Structure formats: C-alpha cells, structure tokens
C-alpha cells in the first residue's frame, strides 16, 4: 500500500509545474502587442487628422460659395452681363471644389470607420493623399485659367479707362476750350492751320460725345472694381490651394510609412510634416498682413455700385483673413500633436 502511495506522489509532482508561457505573455510578446497597438493608433490618428482637415476646408469653401451667391443675387439687370457671367463661372468652380472635397471626405471617413473593424487596423491608403495632390493641382489650374482671363480683361479695361480720362481731361481743359473758341471766331487759313494733332483729333467733339465718354468711364470704373473683387478672391484662393498641395505631398510620404513597424522612417516623415506646417504658419501670417495692407487701400468712394463692390471686396478680405487665422491655430495644434507622436514613437526603438 505504501509503495502505491509513493508512486502516485511521484507522478503528481510534474503536474504541479506549469511553464511560464502558458496563461501569461512573455515581455517580448507584451512589447510586440503594445507596439502593434501604438501603430494602429497612429494610423487611426492620421486618418482622423485628414478627415478633420477636409471638413475644415469644405467649411471654408462653403463660406466662399455663400458670399458669391449673395453677390450674384445682387446683380442689377441694368449691369453688364459680364458681371453675372464672371461670378457664375467662379460659383461653378467653387461648387466643383466643394463636391470634390465632399467625395474625398466620404472616402476617408469610410477608411477611418474600417480601421475600427479591421483586425490589424492598417487601412491608411497613400493613394488617398496622391488623389488629393492631383485634385488640388487640377483645381488650381482651372482657377488659374479664370484668373488669367479676368486679368487680361482687367488690363484692357484699365487701359481704356486711362485713355478716356486723358481724353476727358484734355477736352475739358481751359486751353482746349480757349483754342476752340478762338478758332470759331477766326478760322485759320489753309496755310496757317495749326499742326497740333491732339487738338485736330478732338476739336469737333460734341457735348453729347463728351457726355457719352463720361458715361462710359463711369461704367468702366464699376466694371474694373468688379474685376478687382474676383481677382483678389481668386488670387487668395490660389495661394491657399498651392499650400494645400504641398501639405498633402508631405502627408503622402507619411502615409506610406505610418503603418510600418520601423519607427525611424515614420519619425523622419513626421518631422517633414512639422517643418512644413511651421513654414505654412509663417506664410499665412504674412498673407494675413498682406490683407490688412490691401484693406487699408480700399477707398469707399464713387458711385453706389462702386461702393457695393468695395463692400464685397472687404467681405472677401474678412473671410479669407478669418480662414488664415483659424488655419494658423490649427497648424500650431497639429505640430504639437505630431511632436507628441514622436515621443510615443520612440518607445518602439
């Protein structure tokens, strides 16, 4: 009996020992799991930031659309059809801009949603960034064509205004009126005729023609201010698009490596984004200063239509200045968040 009990005790001893690998993770496995969790978190945060950026951009574009809609609704039927056409072209472009942002936003929101259902969570698709780069470049080129066209029309208008002002100043000058009155009293003989080409060109100008010139000058002044409003808006939007194209180029490089296991390339890509955002902050602060300077040159004087155009110009300046200031704050926040990401990233080294 004693021998049986001894045999059972000997057999039971090995069963009391359980290997460390059973029921508990080794430090190596724990570190790998934490690194994978941080990697998934980085990817989700990257997507969230892109979604937030597109949301903000769409809000800015929609504000511009509302401003243009107010302008086109205020177009007088007696005004040049040029004004209605030009504002309509800008509105069409902005609607395309907003729609494009909305489509990309839907895709990125879907990516972010999938990141919470995907086992690995690695759903950052660099092609989303490449698509945004291409889209911004395309939109910028389209806007550039409109701005270039308006710029040419504006140049011709300014030249015509300058010519009319010179003509009106001459035909209404005391010397011209005196010379014409003298000629009416004492017409010169053929061989004594004065050879003043400028006088010869305008000496037969009637009062009706002068009134028509004055009316044309007024209309052209109003048209030129219309061009100024859209040109300023177009140029400010061009500068915005140019910076956004550069931003997404840096983000595309980060998108390629953000889901990788090697922390070095990720940190390098993040540092590029931070450096670019800091450059953006300096750029937009300068652009805000340019707006303040341009606003100081806006002189509220002239016809009622010119006063309306100057009010529209001021509204566009206010809207873009607000956009710049909001974006500067957001860029500073993002730069700080990316620096925090680097601290977390170094835990994986």
C-alpha positions in Angstrom: 0.0 0.0 0.0 2.8 2.4 0.9 4.5 1.6 -2.4 1.3 2.5 -4.3 1.0 5.9 -2.5 4.7 6.7 -3.2 4.2 6.0 -6.9 1.2 8.3 -7.0 3.1 11.1 -5.3 5.9 10.8 -7.8 3.5 11.0 -10.7 1.7 14.1 -9.3 4.9 16.3 -8.8 5.4 17.1 -12.5 1.8 18.1 -12.9 2.2 20.9 -10.3 4.8 22.8 -12.5 3.3 25.0 -15.3 5.6 26.6 -17.9 5.7 30.5 -17.9 4.5 30.5 -21.5 1.1 29.1 -20.5 -1.5 31.6 -19.4 0.9 34.6 -19.4 2.7 36.6 -22.2 6.4 37.0 -22.1 7.9 40.5 -22.0 8.7 40.1 -25.7 5.1 39.3 -26.6 3.8 42.1 -24.4 6.2 44.7 -26.1 5.1 43.5 -29.6 1.4 43.8 -28.7 1.9 47.3 -27.3 3.9 48.3 -30.4 1.1 47.0 -32.7 -1.5 48.9 -30.6 0.5 52.1 -30.9 0.9 51.6 -34.7 -2.8 51.1 -35.1 -3.4 54.2 -33.0 -1.0 56.2 -35.3 -2.9 55.1 -38.4 -6.3 56.0 -36.9 -5.0 59.4 -35.7 -3.5 60.0 -39.2 -6.9 59.3 -40.8 -8.7 61.4 -38.2 -6.5 64.4 -38.9 -7.1 64.1 -42.6 -10.8 63.9 -42.1 -10.7 67.0 -39.8 -8.6 68.9 -42.4 -11.0 68.2 -45.2 -14.0 69.1 -43.0 -12.5 72.5 -42.2 -11.5 73.0 -45.9 -15.1 72.2 -47.0 -16.4 74.7 -44.5 -14.2 77.5 -45.8 -15.2 76.7 -49.4 -18.9 76.7 -48.5 -18.4 80.2 -46.9 -17.0 81.4 -50.2 -19.9 79.9 -52.1 -22.4 81.8 -49.8 -20.5 85.0 -50.4 -20.6 84.6 -54.2 -24.3 83.7 -54.1 -25.0 87.0 -52.3 -23.1 88.8 -55.0 -24.8 87.2 -57.9 -28.2 87.7 -56.4 -27.4 91.4 -56.1 -26.6 91.8 -59.8 -28.8 94.5 -61.3 -30.5 93.8 -64.6 -29.1 97.1 -65.9 -25.5 96.0 -65.1 -23.2 94.5 -67.6 -23.9 90.8 -68.4 -20.2 90.4 -67.9 -20.6 90.6 -64.1 -23.3 87.9 -64.0 -21.2 85.6 -66.2 -18.0 86.1 -64.3 -19.5 85.5 -60.9 -21.4 82.4 -62.3 -18.1 81.0 -63.5 -16.5 81.4 -60.1 -19.5 79.8 -58.5 -19.4 76.8 -60.8 -15.7 76.3 -59.9 -16.4 76.6 -56.1 -19.3 74.1 -56.4 -16.9 71.7 -58.1 -14.3 72.3 -55.4 -16.9 71.7 -52.6 -18.1 68.5 -54.3 -14.6 67.2 -54.7 -13.8 67.8 -51.1 -17.0 66.1 -50.1 -16.3 63.0 -52.1 -12.8 62.7 -50.6 -14.2 63.2 -47.2 -16.7 60.3 -47.6 -13.8 58.0 -48.7 -11.6 59.0 -45.7 -14.5 58.6 -43.2 -15.1 55.1 -44.6 -11.3 54.3 -44.1 -11.5 55.6 -40.6 -14.6 53.6 -39.9 -13.0 50.4 -41.3 -10.0 51.0 -39.0 -12.1 50.0 -36.0 -13.3 46.8 -37.6 -10.2 45.7 -39.3 -8.2 43.3 -37.2 -4.9 44.9 -37.9 -6.2 48.4 -38.4 -3.7 49.1 -41.2 -6.0 50.8 -43.7 -4.1 54.0 -44.4 -4.1 54.2 -48.2 -1.4 56.6 -49.6 -3.3 56.8 -52.8 -5.9 59.0 -51.0 -3.1 61.6 -50.5 -1.9 61.3 -54.1 -5.5 61.8 -55.2 -5.8 65.0 -53.1 -2.5 66.3 -54.5 -3.7 65.7 -58.1 -7.1 67.2 -57.3 -5.7 70.3 -55.8 -3.4 70.7 -58.7 -6.3 70.3 -61.2 -8.5 72.8 -59.3 -5.6 75.2 -59.1 -5.0 75.0 -62.8 -8.7 75.6 -63.5 -8.8 78.6 -61.2 -5.6 79.9 -62.7 -7.2 80.0 -66.2 -10.2 82.0 -64.8 -7.9 84.4 -63.0 -5.7 84.8 -66.1 -8.7 85.5 -68.3 -10.0 88.1 -65.9 -6.6 89.7 -65.5 -6.4 90.3 -69.3 -9.9 91.8 -69.3 -8.9 94.0 -66.3 -5.8 95.2 -68.1 -7.8 96.2 -71.2 -10.3 97.9 -69.0 -7.7 99.8 -67.1 -6.0 100.9 -70.4 -9.4 102.1 -71.8 -10.1 104.0 -68.5 -6.7 105.7 -68.7 -7.4 106.7 -72.3 -10.8 108.1 -71.6 -9.5 110.0 -68.6 -6.8 111.6 -70.7 -9.2 112.5 -73.4 -11.7 114.0 -71.0 -9.1 115.9 -69.2 -8.0 117.4 -72.5 -11.4 118.3 -74.0 -12.5 119.8 -70.7 -9.2 121.8 -70.1 -9.2 125.5 -70.3 -6.6 125.6 -73.0 -8.6 123.3 -75.3 -11.8 125.3 -74.8 -10.0 128.6 -75.4 -8.4 127.3 -78.6 -11.6 126.1 -80.0 -13.4 129.3 -79.2 -10.7 131.3 -80.9 -10.9 129.1 -84.0 -14.6 129.6 -84.2 -14.1 133.4 -84.2 -11.2 133.4 -86.5 -10.9 130.3 -88.6 -7.3 129.8 -89.7 -6.4 130.0 -93.4 -5.3 126.8 -95.0 -1.6 127.5 -94.9 -1.9 128.9 -91.4 -3.7 125.9 -89.9 -2.2 124.8 -86.6 -0.5 121.4 -86.8 -1.5 120.3 -83.2 -2.5 116.7 -83.8 -4.2 116.3 -80.4 -6.3 119.4 -81.0 -7.1 118.3 -84.5 -8.3 114.9 -83.2 -10.7 116.4 -80.6 -11.7 119.8 -82.0 -15.0 118.5 -83.4 -16.0 116.6 -80.3 -19.6 117.5 -79.3 -21.1 117.9 -75.9 -23.1 114.7 -76.5 -19.9 112.8 -77.2 -18.3 114.1 -74.1 -21.3 113.0 -72.0 -21.1 109.6 -73.7 -17.4 109.4 -72.8 -18.2 110.3 -69.2 -20.9 107.7 -69.0 -18.5 105.0 -70.5 -15.8 106.0 -67.9 -18.3 105.5 -65.1 -19.4 102.1 -66.4 -15.8 101.0 -66.9 -14.8 102.2 -63.4 -17.6 100.0 -62.0 -16.6 97.0 -64.2 -13.0 97.3 -63.2 -14.0 97.2 -59.5 -16.0 94.0 -60.3 -12.8 92.5 -61.8 -10.8 93.6 -58.7 -13.2 91.8 -56.4 -13.0 88.5 -58.2 -9.3 88.7 -59.0 -8.5 89.3 -55.3 -10.7 86.3 -54.3 -9.1 84.1 -57.0 -5.6 85.0 -56.1 -6.1 84.4 -52.4 -7.7 81.0 -53.2 -4.8 80.2 -55.5 -2.3 80.8 -52.7 -4.4 78.6 -50.3 -4.5 75.7 -52.9 -0.8 76.0 -53.5 0.0 75.4 -49.8 -2.5 72.6 -49.5 -0.9 70.8 -52.5 2.4 71.0 -50.7 0.9 69.8 -47.4 -0.6 66.7 -49.0 2.7 65.9 -50.6 4.3 65.7 -47.2 1.3 63.8 -45.8 1.6 61.3 -48.7 5.1 60.4 -47.6 3.9 59.9 -44.1 1.0 57.8 -45.3 3.5 55.4 -46.9 5.3 54.6 -43.7 2.8 55.4 -40.9 1.7 51.8 -40.7 5.2 50.3 -40.7 7.0 48.6 -37.9 10.2 50.7 -38.3 9.9 53.9 -36.2 12.8 55.7 -37.9 11.1 56.4 -41.3 7.9 57.3 -39.5 9.7 59.9 -37.3 11.5 61.3 -40.3 8.2 61.7 -42.3 6.5 63.3 -39.2 9.4 65.8 -38.9 8.9 66.8 -42.6 5.2 67.5 -41.8 6.1 69.6 -38.7 8.6 71.6 -40.7 6.2 72.2 -43.5 3.4 73.2 -41.0 5.7 75.7 -39.4 6.5 77.1 -42.8 2.8 77.3 -43.5 2.3 79.3 -40.3 4.9 81.9 -41.4 3.3 82.1 -44.8 -0.2 82.6 -43.7 0.8 85.2 -41.1 2.4 87.1 -44.0 -0.7 86.7 -46.1 -2.9 88.0 -43.3 -0.6 91.0 -43.2 -1.0 91.5 -46.9 -4.8 91.5 -46.5 -4.5 94.2 -43.8 -2.4 96.3 -46.1 -4.8 95.8 -49.0 -7.8 96.6 -46.9 -6.2 99.9 -46.0 -6.1 100.9 -49.6 -9.8 100.3 -50.2 -11.3 103.7 -50.6 -15.1 103.8 -50.2 -15.8 106.5 -52.8 -17.6 106.6 -56.1 -21.0 105.5 -57.5 -23.3 103.4 -55.5 -22.2 100.3 -57.5 -18.6 101.0 -56.7 -19.4 101.3 -53.0 -21.1 97.9 -53.3 -18.1 96.4 -55.0 -15.8 97.8 -52.2 -18.1 96.3 -49.6 -17.8 92.9 -51.4 -14.1 93.2 -51.5 -13.9 94.0 -47.8 -16.1 91.0 -47.1 -13.8 88.7 -49.1 -10.8 90.1 -47.2 -12.5 89.5 -43.9 -13.5 85.9 -44.9 -10.0 85.0 -46.0 -8.3 86.6 -43.0 -10.6 84.6 -40.8 -9.6 81.4 -42.7 -5.9 82.2 -42.3 -6.2 82.9 -38.6 -8.2 79.7 -37.9 -5.7 77.7 -40.0 -2.7 79.1 -38.3 -4.1 78.0 -34.9 -4.9 74.5 -36.3 -1.5 74.1 -37.8 0.1 75.0 -34.4 -2.1 72.4 -32.7 -1.2 69.8 -35.3 2.5 70.5 -35.0 2.3 70.0 -31.2 0.3 66.7 -31.7 2.9 65.4 -34.1 5.7 66.2 -31.6 3.8 64.1 -29.1 3.5 61.3 -31.6 7.3 61.3 -31.9 7.7 60.8 -28.2 5.3 57.8 -28.3 7.1 56.5 -31.4 10.5 56.5 -29.7 9.1 53.9 -27.2 9.3 51.4 -30.0 13.0 51.9 -30.6 
